[in-house]
Amino acid sequence: MGTKPVQTAKANWVVEQNARARKGEEGLPEKWKLIIRALKRSLGKTGKAAGFENFGPLRQLGNDVFHCHLNTGKPRYVAV
């Protein structure tokens, strides 16, 4: 007799983007828009920025504000 798989609730996180961030994203090349969508999808599913560098809190702005480097080199794109 086999065991039944245990159903676990998947954590869904709310990813918010203010109007200023949305407007800034509109002006980016399509490549960066796709990267930002991937970041938002990763955050929404797991609450983590899997595969992105330097994801962490911006302590100067409080415990609920985070940043993530979207690339290396210059120009450097950072999502907050």
C-alpha positions in Angstrom: 0.0 0.0 0.0 1.3 3.4 -1.0 0.9 6.6 0.9 -1.3 9.4 -0.4 0.6 12.7 -1.1 -0.1 15.4 1.4 -1.8 18.4 0.0 -0.1 21.6 1.2 -1.4 25.1 0.8 0.7 27.1 -1.6 1.7 30.5 -0.2 0.7 33.3 -2.6 2.3 36.6 -2.0 0.9 40.0 -3.0 3.3 41.9 -5.2 2.4 45.6 -5.3 3.7 48.1 -7.7 3.0 51.8 -7.3 2.2 54.2 -10.1 5.7 55.6 -10.3 7.2 52.1 -10.7 4.6 51.2 -13.4 5.4 54.3 -15.3 9.1 53.7 -15.0 8.6 50.1 -16.3 6.7 51.4 -19.3 9.8 53.2 -20.6 12.1 50.2 -20.4 13.2 48.1 -23.3 11.1 44.9 -23.7 14.0 42.7 -22.3 13.9 44.5 -18.9 10.1 44.3 -18.9 10.3 40.6 -19.2 12.9 40.3 -16.4 10.7 42.4 -14.1 7.6 40.2 -14.9 9.7 37.1 -14.1 10.7 38.7 -10.8 7.1 39.6 -9.9 6.0 36.0 -10.8 8.8 34.5 -8.6 7.9 36.8 -5.7 4.2 36.0 -6.1 4.7 32.3 -6.1 7.3 31.8 -3.4 8.0 35.1 -1.7 11.6 34.8 -2.9 13.5 36.2 -5.8 14.9 33.0 -7.1 17.8 33.5 -9.5 18.1 37.2 -8.9 21.2 38.8 -7.3 21.4 40.8 -4.1 17.7 40.5 -3.1 17.3 42.0 0.3 15.7 44.6 2.5 16.4 48.3 2.2 16.8 48.9 5.9 16.8 52.7 5.5 13.2 52.5 4.2 11.8 49.9 6.7 11.4 46.2 7.0 8.9 45.8 4.2 10.8 47.4 1.4 13.1 45.3 -0.6 15.5 45.7 -3.6 16.9 43.4 -6.2 19.6 43.8 -8.8 18.2 42.8 -12.2 21.7 42.7 -13.9 25.4 43.1 -13.4 27.5 45.7 -15.2 26.5 49.1 -16.3 23.9 50.5 -16.5 22.7 48.7 -13.4 19.0 48.1 -13.1 17.6 47.7 -9.6 14.0 47.0 -8.7 12.7 48.4 -5.3 
